[in-house]
Amino acid sequence: MHELSIVFDILDTVEASAKANKVKLVKSVTLEIGEVSTIVPSYFRDVWKWAVEKRELTKGCKLKIKTIKAVSICRDCGTKYSTLVYAKICPNCKSTNTELLKGREVNIKEMEVI
């Protein structure tokens, strides 16, 4: 379960930003997580609930997740398409010469603080 290390990395970043800005408490964190990021949201939420209670600045911190749709592009015909629907095969020309454009990201979008 790699979610544990990702949660710790995110909380380290959140905590560093909070300290640098003299924040008393982080109430919520909104993350953007790509559909093909390999993060399992239910595992991530469980680890989050446990981990935020271990730090003074994040006790009770809520997690909000926004999903980034996975989009690929065909290098042969230029068609952009849903990666989850068609995987690595272009729905237009059936080429497998494709590339993932987005959907693998994990970004801290915003923090609500006191």
Helices and strands as residue ranges (DSSP letters): H 3-20, E 26-34, H 41-52, G 56-58, E 62-68, E 71-74, E 80-82, H 83-86, E 98-102, E 106-113
